[in-house]
């Protein structure tokens, strides 16, 4: 049957407030439901379906601030790019921003695909404030979190001739952390919000020697420029009583620029070299112009250059941060600098190293008359929005408030980005409609990016919504299921949608599309009346674990690899269970929501044949 499409004009849709983002193709379709109560009377009243669709569009445009039927932060929130922190006014598509790969837990640099800005008006927002965190977002704004989930523990094989039995805690119900996407309004007090992550894009081969990196840290924190800046004469000052640090500076200078000038003269050498002199209560290490210019190139004005920080390896970033804290005589609160640019550069170095950091203004210190900027280094990589009574300190406050300014959100491939607000940082995130009368309402339509699939899925999947809810009309009528299949076929033919059919809850913390509709999606979204496919013929479990290391070899491995390749996984069928097979196994286990230990046991073996395919 051809699709019975109700055009936007026919259901009296409001025009969008802006331009759609174009979408060439997609992996497939995500199925949604309306949520809330749906009047069962719509089954016999198509006009009620039309009214419901118009009300959904009104909620998305008026309540959520979207350009059309289809999530955001306030204007004080900034994003970290390779050019530094940027506001929504300064950010442009193509800028490279730090994002979070929520699957691996690593940060990585990705281009900004789009900057979505919605005009100022009165909105209800949610403010989260606490030690090390400040955010103001829309209720449906998305967050990558680690969430506690209770489930069965691993089950271990006790040996030939025995059954699969729990060993120790194995087999019992255990609590573990799993990565999930949640909205601001659904965030829980025990969720972990990522504030730092090791960067996956750091260079493996060092560009600089460790000695030079350490010397750069001493220079920007404890150095001075002597004479004309163009001459590049610099010095590093320390107290004569600070013997441990004097030894470190000498070693770094020797490693970066060779022996000092006096030793060179004793050995009969010549040429400009660094010198160590003692004047009163200060020891001065003076560098010649050439060496000074090299330090000024990586820290002009004694502000570490972002390009320099991005060129450091993981170990060198740790060295740079540790040396800077030591050289700057960081107190318990953190490292204080008069120059905000220097404090912000150090903050970026800390974040790239994988540690949390925050920035705040502090009153004048010592003899200075200007305020300073403190970069606090936090060994944690998460904050937990636990209230005060559970923390024993100021705790977190989460409250709704009215906001009148513009809201905005960037779009990246990872659907996440590193945000900063009030000096605190955190990683944060960023449609066809089917009715019971087997009619399909046109939403944004083919080749237009949907708004509400969830992070990482908007650009990967179209959205199809069935007019059923979590109360009232809960069981999807045949007409709804037929219409969803019609919409899927239409999007495949006209919108280059792929074969995947998923529910909104796949990869996103939500009840959508409801248990009855989701169960149908998990069966492959068959048309009503289609006979169930015969159960696959599953070979018996071979009786041994397929695991790595070491490499497991045999025909049982080849059998499992062939089945996984048949299911669509990119895997060589070579009979050798090595790192590639283990990685495929882990990803498959996560999809099936079982323990992702990378070992093919009886459960993983059975699911390879019996689990529904997407």
N, C-alpha and C positions, 0 to 999 in steps of 0.2 A: 504493500500500500504506500502511495506517495504521502509525503508529510503534509498534514493539515496545519499550515502555518498561519498564525494570527500576527499580522504585521504590527509594527509599532504604531502606525497610523490607526489601525483598526482597534487597538486597545487604548488609544488616546494617550500614548506615552508623552511625557514632557521631554523637550529637547535637552540634550546634554549641556552642561555648563562649560565644557571645554572639548578639546580634541581627544579622541581615543588613541591609545598606543597600538600601533599595528602589530599583528602577530602572523607570521608567515605560515607556521605549522605548529603542531603540539603533539605531545606523546599520546594524548587521549583525552578522556573526559572525567571530571569529578562530579559525582551525584550529590546533591544537597536536598534538604527539606526546609520548610518555612520555619519550623520551631514554633513553640507556643501552641495555642489551641486553634485548630482549623475546624470550622463549622462543617459537620457531616452533610449539611444541606447543599453544599456546592456540588455534590454528586449529581443532583437533579436540577441544578440551576447554574448554567454557564455564565450568566451575567454576574453571579457572585464570584466566580473565578476571576473574571475581568476586574472586578472591584478589588479583589485581594491582591492581584498583581500590581494595580495602581498604588495600593497602600504600601506594598513592599518597596516600590520605587521611591515613594515619598519618604519612607523611613531612611533609605540609603542616602538620598540626596539631602534631606533636611536634618536627619538625626546624625548621620555619619559624615556628611560634608563631601560625599563623593560626587564626581561629575555626572554620574548616572547610576542606574540600578547596578548594583555590584555586590590606610589607617595611619595615625599621625602624631607629631610631637609639636610642642609650642616653639615660638620663634627664638627663645633663648637657647635652645638646644643646638649644638654644633656637631660637625662630623670631622674625623681625622682623615686628611688626605696627604699625599706625598708633598704637598706644598704647605702643610701645616693645618691648623684647625680652620674650618670654613663654616660660615653661616649659610642659611638657605639663599641669601641674596648674592653670595659670592660663588656658590657651588654651580658647576656647569656639567652637563652630560659629557662623559669622556674623562673627567677628573678621576684619578686613581685613589680609591678610599680603602681603609682597612676594614675587612669584613670577617665574619666568623663562619667557618665550615662547621655547622652544628653536628655533622656526622662524625667528624674526626676530633672536634674540640680544638682545632688549630686555627689561628688567624691567618689571613692571606689578603694580598692586595688585589682588588678587582676594579674595573672601570664602573663609574656611575652610569647606568643606562638611561635614567630619567629622573628629573627633579619635579615632584608633584607638590604644588603649592595651592592651598585653598584659601580664599579671601577671609578677611576678618569678619566675624559675626559672633553672636552669642552662642556658646556651646557648653555642654556639660563635659568636663574633663576629670581625670583622676590624677591626684597628686600623691606621689610616694616620696617620703622624706625620711632619712635616717642617717646613722653614722656611715659616711662614705657613699651616700646615694641621694640624688635629687632628680626626679623626673616628673613631667606633666604631659600626659598623653590622653588620647581618646580612649573610651572604654574598650574598643575592639582592637587597639594597637597590639601588635604581636611581639612576644618575647621568647628567645631561646633559653630554656631553663633545664636544670637537672631536677627531676621529680622523683620522690620516693614511690616505689611500687612494690607491693607484696605479691609473692608468687612462689612456686615450687623451686627448691634449690636443685643443684645438679645431682644426677644419679650416676653412680659409678659401678663399673663392672668388677665383680669380685673374683673372676677367674673362670676357666673352662668348667663346664658341668654345673655351674650355679646360676641363679637368677640375677636379674638386675635388682639390687637392693641398695637402700640408702647407706652411705658410709659416713659416720660422724654427723655433721650437719646436713650432708647431702640428702636430698629427698624431702627435707622438711620445708615448711613455709619460711621464706627469708624475705628481708627487706633490702632492696637494692636501689641504686640511683639509675634512672634512665633519662636520656635526653628527650625533651618534648618541646612543642611549641604551644604557648598559652597566650590568652589575651589578658590585658591589664585587669579587667573585671573578674577574671577567673584565676588570677594568681593566688597561690596559697602561701601561708606563713612559713612553710618548710621548703618552698622552692628555692633553688640556688640560681641567682642571677649572675651571669658571667661578667666580671669586671676586668679580666685579663686572660690572655691565652698565648701560648708560645707561637711565634710567627713561623709559618711553614716556608716563607719566601726569603729567609735569610741566606746569604751566600755561604756555600760550603767551603770555598777556598778563600782564605784571608787575603785582602788587598794590602793590608798594613801589617807590620810586625807588632807583636804584643807589646814590645817595649815602647813603640811609638804611640799605640793606643793608650797605654798607661800614662805616658808623658802628656798626651792631649788632655787627659782627665786632670792631671796636676795643674796644667796651664790654665784651663778655663776656670778652675776654682781658686787657685792660689797664685796665679801669674800676674805680671804687669807688663805693659809695653813701654820700653825705654827709648827715648829719643823720637825721631820722626817715624810715623807709622809706616811710611813707604820703605824705610830702611829695615824694618822687620826685626829690630833688636828687642828681645823679650827676656824676662827673668822670672824665676820662681822663688818666692821667699818662704822661709820656715824659721821656727824658733830653734836655737842651738840645743835646747833641751829635748827636742822632738827627734831623738836619735833614730827610732825605728823608721820614721818617715824619711829622714835624711838618707838612710841606707837605701830605701826603695827608690828615691829620686835619682841617686847616683847610679844605681843599677839600670834604671830606665834610660837615663841619658847615655850611659855607656853602650847599651844595646842599640839605641836609635842612632847615635851620632859618634860613637867611638870614644876613646879615652879623653880625659880632660887635657887642657892646653899645657899645664905644668908637667905632666907625665910625658907628653909628646916632646917637650923641649929636652927633658932629661934623656930621652931615647934618641935624640938627634933629629926628630921629625919637625915638620912645620905646618903652616896652614891654620886657618881660623878654627878654633875649637871652643867648647864651652869651658867656663871658668867658675870656680867656687870661691867666694869671698865671705868673710865674716865682718859685719859692721854693727857694733853695739849689740843689740839683742836680736839681730836677724842674720840668718845665713842666706846669701843670695847666690843662686845658680844662674849665671848669665850665658845666653846663647848668642852666637854670631847671627848676622843678618840672614844668611841662607836658611839656617835651621829655624829661626824665628818666623820667616815667611811661610815655611811649611806648616807650622802650627797655626799661624793666622789664616791659612787657607782652609783648614778643617774647623777652625773656631774663630771666625772673623769677629772682631770686637769682643772676644772671649765669650762668644755664644756658639755652642756646638752646632755645626751645620747639619741640617737634616740629611743631606746627601751623604755626609760622612757617617752618620749613625746608621743609615740604611746599607752602607757598605761593610759593616762589621758582622762577623760571624756570631753565633749564639754565645760561644765562650768569651769572645772579645766584648760583647755587650755586657755580660756579667762582670768582666774585669773593669770596664769603664764605669759601671754603676758603683761597684764596690770601692774603687779608687776615688771617685768623686765624693762619695759619702765620707771617706776617711780624710781626704784633702780639705773638704769644706767644713770639717769638724761638725758634722751633722749632730744635732741634739736629739733627744727622744722624740720630738715632734716631727723632725725631718730636716731637709737641707734648705736654708734660707738664702735667697739672693735678692739684691736690690733691683736687678734688671729682670723684669717679667719675662722677656724673650728668652733669657738664659734659663730661668726656672721652667718655662714651658718646654724648651729643648730637652732638658734633663728628664722631664716627665715622659716625653716620647721615648727616650732611651729606656726608661724603666718599663714602659708598656711593651716595647718591642722585645725586651728580655723575658717577658711572660709574667711579670709581677704587677700587682695593682698599684695605682698611684692616684693622688688627688692634689689639687692646687688651691691654695687659699691665701688671702692677703693677711699680713701680720703687721702689728705696730712697729715703729722704728726700733732697731736693736743697737745697743751700744751707743757710740757717738754720732751715728747717722741721724739725719733729720727727716729722711724719707721712709715711707712704708716699704716693707719687703714682701717677698712672695715665697711661701713655703711649699716645697714639693714633698709630700708625705709618701713614703714607700711602704706598701702593704704586702706582706707575704701571701695574703689570701688571693685566690683567683675568683672568688664568689662573694656576694653578699646575700644574706637571708632576710627577707622582710618580716622578721619575727617582732611582735609587739613588745613594748617595754616590760610588761609583767613577766614575760618569758625570758628576757635577756638579762634583766638586772641592771640595765642602763637606760639611756634615753630611748633606745628602741626605734622602731619604725612606726610611722603614722601613714595610713592610707585613707584618703578622704576624697569625696567628690567636691568639685567647686565649679563655679561659672567662669568661663574664660571668653574674652572678647577679641583676642588677636588672631592673626593668621596661623594656620597649622600647615605642616609640610612633612614630607617623607621622601628620601631618595630610594631609587630601585636599583638593586644590584643582582648579579646572578645568584649569589648566596642568599638573597632576600634578608640580609642582615648588615649591620654597620656599627662601628665604634662611635658612640655618642658621648658628648660632654655637656653637663649642665651644672652651673654653680661650682665648677671646679672638680666635680665627680665624674667618673667615666664608667661606661658599661656597654656591653653589646646588646643591641636591640634589633627587632625585625622591621620588617615592612609588610552574558549568561542566558542560557535558554531556560524556559520555564514550562513544565508539563502539567496539564490539568486532567481531571478524571474523564473528560469527554474526548480523549485522544486528540486534543488540539495542543499545539506547541506555540507558546507566546515568544515572539522575538524579543530578546533582551538586547545585549550589545551586538550580537550577531557574529558570524564568522569573521576571522582575521582581526578581531578586536580583543585586546587583553582584558580578561575578566578581573574583578576586584576582590573576590572573597573566597579564593581557594585555599589560602594559607601560604606561608613562606616557602619559597622554592617551587611552588606549584602553579602560581598564576601564569607564568610564562610557559609552563610545561603542559597545562591542561585547560581545556575549556570547562565551563561550569554549566550544568543542567540541573534545574531545581524542580522537584516534584511537589505538587501542592498537597502535602500531608504534614501533620505536625506531631508534637509529643503529647497532645491531648485532643479529644474529639475525633477527627478523622486521622487515625494512626496507621491502620493497615492500608497499604497502597492498593487502590482498585486496579483492575486489569487495564482500564483506560489510561491510568497514570503510567503504568509500566510499559504499555505499548507506545505511549507518547514519548517516554524517555528513550526507548530504543529508536523510534523514528528520529528524534533529535540527534542521537549519536550517529546514526547513519547519514543524516543530513550534514553534520559537521565533518564527517569523514569524506563525504563527496565534495562539499563546498569549502570546507575550512582546513583541509589537509590534517585532520585529527588522526592520531595513531590508534593502535589497537587497545591501549590501556583503558580499563574502566575501573575507577576507584571510588571510594566514599570520601566525603569531606574529612572524616576522622582519620584517614590514612595519612600519617605524618603531621597531624594537627590536633591539639587537645580540645576536642569538642564532641558532643553527642551526635552531631549531624552526620548522616541523614536519618538518625533514629534506627533502633534495632531491627524492625521489620524490613524497612527498605534496604538497610545495610546488608542484612542476611541475603536478600535477593541479589545485591551487587556482588557479594562474595561468591555466589553461585555462577557468576559470569553474566548477570543481567539477561537471562533467557526470556524470550517472548512468552507471555502466558499461554498455556496449552502445549508448549514444547516439551516433549518427553525428556525426563532427566537422562543425561548421558550415562552409559554403563560405567560402573566402577572400574578404574584402571587395574590392569593386571600387575600386581606388585610382586616382585621376586622376594623371597624370604630374606630377612636380615642375615648377613653372612656369619655372624657370631663373633666378630672382632671389631674393634674400634678402628675407624679410618682417621688417622691423625698425622700431624706434622708439628715439630720434628720428632723422630727422623722421618724421612720419606717412606710412606707406606705404598707398597706395590702389589698388584695382583688384578685378576679379572673382576673381583668385586669393586675395586676402585674404578675400573673402566666402565662397569655397569652404571655406577652412580654418576660418573662424569657424563656419560651419554644421556642419562635422564635429565640432568641439570641443563645440558646443552639443548635438549629438546624443549625444556621449559623456557628457553630464551637467554640463558646465562652464557656469557662469553668465556668459554673454558675449553682447553685442549683435552681431547679424549685420548690420553696416552698411558693410562693405567698407573700413573705415578701421582700419589697424593702429596703434593708439596705446598709451598707458600701460596701459589695461585689458587689451588683447590681449597685451601684453608680459608682464604679471603672470601671466595664465593660462598663457602659454607656459612661463614659468619654473617654475611649480608643476607643470605636466605633465612637464617635463624632469626635475625632481627625483624624481617618481614613477617615471619610466622609468630613473632612475639614469644619466643622461647629463649632459653639461656644461650647466648652467642659465644660459646667456648671454642668454636671452630672444629669440633670433633663430630664426625658422623657416627652417631649411636642409633639405637632402635627408633627413637622418636624422629630424629632428623631424616633417617632413611625412609620411614613410613611417609612423612610429609612430602618427600621428594616426588612421590607418586600420587598421593591422595589430596594434597592441599590444592585449593582452587588456584588457577592461574589468573594473573591480572589481565 
